[in-house]
Amino acid sequence: MLEMFENLPDGWTIYIWLITGVLIILAVIYWIRWAAKNEQFDEDIKYLVFDENDKDKMSPEDFKKSQEVMKAQMKRREEKLAEEAAIKAARKAAK
C-alpha cells in the first residue's frame, strides 16, 4: 500500500484536499437546509425563556411579544404532536 502512494506522480494530494473540501461544503449545505426546514432560525426563540413571573422585569411590549410567541409555539407544538401521532397510527395500521 505504501509503495502505491510512493509511485503516484507529484501533486496528487491536491485532489484529496479538493474532494475533502467539496464533501465539507456539501455537508454544510445539507445541515443549513435541514435547519431551515426544521425552524431552527427562529429569531423569537429568546422570548420562550420568559413566563408570567417575569412580567415585572420586561417592558410591556416585550411581555406582550413573549406571550404571543409562547402561544404560537404551543400551537405549533400541538400541530407537530398531532402529525407525529397520525404518522404513528398510519404505520401501526399498515402493519
C-alpha positions as CSV (number, residue, x, y, z in Angstrom):
1,M,0.0,0.0,0.0
2,L,2.8,2.4,0.9
3,E,4.5,1.6,-2.4
4,M,1.4,2.6,-4.3
5,F,1.5,6.0,-2.7
6,E,5.2,6.4,-3.4
7,N,4.7,5.6,-7.1
8,L,1.9,8.3,-7.6
9,P,3.0,11.3,-9.5
10,D,3.7,14.6,-7.8
11,G,0.6,16.8,-7.0
12,W,-1.9,14.0,-6.3
13,T,-2.6,15.2,-2.7
14,I,-4.4,18.3,-4.0
15,Y,-7.1,16.0,-5.3
16,I,-7.6,14.6,-1.8
17,W,-7.9,18.1,-0.4
18,L,-10.3,19.1,-3.2
19,I,-12.6,16.1,-2.6
20,T,-12.5,16.7,1.2
21,G,-13.4,20.3,0.7
22,V,-16.3,19.5,-1.6
23,L,-17.6,17.0,0.9
24,I,-17.4,19.5,3.7
25,I,-19.3,22.1,1.7
26,L,-22.0,19.6,0.7
27,A,-22.4,18.6,4.4
28,V,-22.7,22.3,5.5
29,I,-25.3,23.0,2.8
30,Y,-27.3,19.9,3.8
31,W,-27.3,20.9,7.5
32,I,-28.2,24.5,6.8
33,R,-31.1,23.3,4.6
34,W,-32.2,20.9,7.4
35,A,-32.1,23.7,10.0
36,A,-34.2,26.0,7.8
37,K,-36.8,23.3,7.2
38,N,-37.0,22.5,10.9
39,E,-37.5,26.0,12.1
40,Q,-34.0,26.4,13.7
41,F,-33.6,30.0,12.6
42,D,-36.4,31.4,14.7
43,E,-35.5,34.9,16.0
44,D,-38.2,34.9,18.5
45,I,-36.8,31.9,20.4
46,K,-35.4,34.3,23.0
47,Y,-38.9,35.0,24.3
48,L,-39.6,31.4,25.2
49,V,-37.5,31.6,28.4
50,F,-39.9,34.1,30.0
51,D,-43.1,33.3,31.8
52,E,-45.8,35.2,33.8
53,N,-43.3,35.7,36.7
54,D,-41.1,37.8,34.5
55,K,-43.7,40.5,33.7
56,D,-42.1,43.0,36.1
57,K,-38.7,42.5,34.5
58,M,-39.8,43.3,31.0
59,S,-41.3,46.2,29.1
60,P,-45.0,45.9,28.3
61,E,-44.1,45.4,24.6
62,D,-41.6,42.7,25.3
63,F,-44.0,40.9,27.6
64,K,-46.8,41.1,25.1
65,K,-44.4,39.7,22.4
66,S,-43.3,37.0,24.8
67,Q,-46.9,35.9,25.3
68,E,-47.7,35.9,21.6
69,V,-44.6,33.9,20.8
70,M,-45.4,31.4,23.6
71,K,-48.9,30.9,22.2
72,A,-47.6,30.4,18.7
73,Q,-45.0,27.9,19.8
74,M,-47.5,25.9,21.8
75,K,-49.9,25.9,18.8
76,R,-47.0,24.7,16.6
77,R,-46.1,22.1,19.2
78,E,-49.6,20.7,19.3
79,E,-49.6,20.6,15.5
80,K,-46.4,18.6,15.4
81,L,-47.6,16.2,18.1
82,A,-50.8,15.6,16.1
83,E,-48.7,15.0,12.9
84,E,-46.5,12.5,14.7
85,A,-49.5,10.7,16.2
86,A,-51.1,10.5,12.8
87,I,-47.9,9.0,11.3
88,K,-47.6,6.5,14.1
89,A,-51.2,5.5,13.7
90,A,-50.8,5.1,9.9
91,R,-47.7,2.9,10.5
92,K,-49.5,0.8,13.0
93,A,-52.4,0.4,10.7
94,A,-50.1,-0.6,7.8
95,K,-48.6,-3.4,9.9
